[in-house]
Amino acid sequence: MMFILYYLLIGVIIMFLLDMHLLTYTKQIEFELKEKIEYDTFTRIFIIVVWPAALFIIIKNFPW
C-alpha cells in the first residue's frame, strides 16, 4: 500500500514542478511555439499516474 502512495506522491511532485516551469516560462514558450499552452485536468492526472513514461520523454527530449 505504501508503494502506491509513494508512486502517486512522486507523480504529484513531478506535476507540481512541471506546472511551476510552465508558470515561469509561459510567455517565452508561447512566443516560440506561437500557440497558447496550458494543462487540463486529464493531462495532470495522466502525468501523475504514468510519470515514469513522462519522465522518460522529458529526459529524452532534454537538450544536452
PEVENPE-V477030 format. One record per helix or strand. SS is the DSSP state (2 for helix, 1 for strand). FROM is the first residue (numbers start at 1). LEN is the number of residues. If there is no record, write none. Layout:
BEGIN
{{SS/FROM/LEN} {SS/FROM/LEN}}
END
This chain:
BEGIN
{{2/2/32} {2/41/9} {2/51/11}}
END
